[in-house]
Amino acid sequence: MAVAVTWSLEDISISGLAVSPDEAGTKTRQIRISSDRKTDPTVPPNTLYTWARRQLLLPTIFYDRPGELFNVIMESLHGLNDEIARTDDIAGFWDEQRNGNKTIKRVPKREPTITKHVESRLRDITLQKNIDIHREIELGSSKLDLCFSAPLSHKETAKICVELKKVHADDLIHGLVEQLPDYMRRTGTDFGIYCILYFGSEYPPIYSQFKEYFPEGIDPNLQTNYETLLSLILARLPYKHVRIVVLDVSRKPSASQR
């Protein structure tokens, strides 16, 4: 008997082939096994990947310094943004209100749900690169969205903090200036990524948050360039290894609307 089990984010499937004798016992027959089941959206735990590495089923990679891991995570997030732009696969970021087959309204999903989706979209890369992902780690009275960790060649562990925030969140600046640096201190790392989710022009940022850093107003050419805008604020802060990444998950017009 040969059996294969495939586990994805929202379903599990079992397929296989069994050989058994017929009733007379003179011949054999093949019996195919196939079963598909829907599951609640979930991500396999890190302990499963740790076991797989011990069994030599996944690669074991060591990094010479935390900056190498940092670059891998940055490239992964930029790659995710490119993939979203290429495929327009944004369903995991939006909730739909439907009446039968008709979509009545679309609204951004809650940040914890988005965090789980981003984690699932990066799993393939982290598996290849021997990186663990920890989601919603409790640090004091709040939770860090994502923490990536990997072994260093001198037996220590490198950690990268990633905080996700919607562009239109009322604590957009607070998250960059206070929240992420606090998570980094508590986690014991100098490396952090502020990942901004852009949902389109109907969900603009609350520009009053920027007054402290742009008292004379924001250059109109920068108002929608969120990576540059936030990087200008970041440049005033004493953090050398924090970067901004923007994920554009806005809904593009269909071909018939262009």
Buried (B, 14 or more C-beta within 10 A) or exposed (E): EEEEEEBEBEEBEBBBEEEEEEEEEEEEEEEEEEEEEEEEBEBBEBEEBEEBBEEEEBEEBEBEEBBBBBEBBBEBBEEBBEEBBEEEEBEBBBEEEEEEEEEEEBEBBEBEBBBBBBBBBBBEBBBEBBBBBBBBBEBEEEBBBBBBBBBBEEEEBBBBBBBBBBBBBEBBBEBBBEBBBBBBEBBEBBBBBBBBBBBBEEBEBEEEBBEEBBEEEBEEEBBEBBBEBBBBBBEEEEBEBBBBBBBBBBEEEEEEEE
